[in-house]
Amino acid sequence: MASRLSSSTVDTQISASSEPFEMPKITKFKIGLCQLTITSNKNDNVAHARKLIEAAAKQGASLVMLPEMWNCPYSTDYFEEFAEDFDDKDGSPSFAMLSEVALGNGITIVGGSMPERRKNQLHNTCCVFGPDGNLKAKHSKMHLFDINLPGVISFKESDTFTAGDLPTIVDTDVGRIGIGICHDLRFPELATLYQASGIHFFLHSCRGIVEFCKWAADNQSSKIVATSGHEEAIVIAEVDYSETRQLREALPLEKQRRGDVYRSVDVHQQKP
């Protein structure tokens, strides 16, 4: 089994200073997104995820990502039972599988998320493995999903999980990556922080997204690189960082950012 790192050595505190976009050594590669069906049988989930990751690698993906809670039904009835201590080499089969498959296929894996048992607490944690099979980073979900819509849904992730308290960036063979898990997506401060830290990629493992507001806009053009329906699937797409650099140069958001107007506004004092 590959070597392990504790969370204290892999979680990264990110400064808010802006860094220029620097091209990584690899400027073009394929990413594979594995969308899989989850069952109440952990061993089946682990075996199935292995199969999909290996299939994505065979299709040329050098970076593969899994969804949130890929080894576990998304239910408080299962989190404790399916949780693993990632430092226990004999008691974390999900962790071990990701390490072995990363090494066996020479790929980087962003392992969605799994319930992690750490110091008598449970965390919703994403593990990133390098092509050598070693753990490169862990990100524990920072924003826990608590929702209460009377008569519709009531669910508190915070009843089970402890929130992570550090953003996570990791330098990989395919560039600098910022990690987020599902509900983290709804907080733009995290994305802004990652962008200011010079990341090349923001990877977000999700299980489901609920809309809190509606958007209406006219759009003359759009670009969807790859997509899938609701069914189980492996989505392969090519990433070209030269396009990213071109876009950043053509649309210099750092220069356009209005720090002078981003402040709280008392609407009662505003004049028409």
C-alpha positions, 0 to 999 in steps of 0.5 A: 500500500502507498504511504500516507500523510496526516491531514495536518501535513496536507491541508493547506492554508491559502493566502489571499494574494494574487498570483499570475497564471503560470503554465504547468509542465503538462498543458493539455490532458484528458480528464475523466469524470465517473458518475456511478450508481451507489448501493448499500453494499460498500464492497460493491461500491468500491469494486465498481468505482475501481472498474470505472476509474480503470475504464477512464484511464484506458480512454486516455484520462490522466486525471480522474474524479469521483463524486461525493460519497461514492462509496456510501449512500448519502444518508446519516444511517450509513455515514458512521458504518461506512467511515474509514480511518485513513491512517489504518492501513488494514481498515480503509479499503476505499482509501487503499483502492484509490491509492492502488489504482492511481499507482497501477494506472499512473494517473492522478485521482481526485477521490470524490469524498468518503466518510472519514473517521478522525480523532473521534469525529467524522469528516466528509473528505476528499483524497487526492492521489498522485500517479505514484499512489501516494496521498497528495492532499485531503480536503474536508468539506467546509460548508455542511449541508443543512436544510429544512423545508417543512413538509419537503425535506429536513436534513442536517449534515452537521448532525454527523460531520465536523466541518473542515476549516481549511481550503485545500490546493494541491500541486499535481502532475496536471497543474495546481488544483483547488478542491471543493465538495458539493455545498462548498460550491455555493460560497463564491469566497472559496473560488475567489480565494483559489483563483487568487492563489494561482490555481489552474483547475477548480475540481468540485465533487458533487452528489446533488445541487439544489437551486436557491435562486433563479437566474434569467439571462440572454446568451448569444454563445456558450461552450460545453466541453462535455456532458452526460445525462442522469444515467451512470456514465464516464465523461472524458474531456480534453483540458487545454491550459493554453486556452485558459491563459488566452481567456485570462489575458483577454478577460483580465478579471483581476484588473476589472475587480471593483474592490472599491465598491464591494462593501455592505450597503444600507438600503434604507440610506440609499437615495433614488 
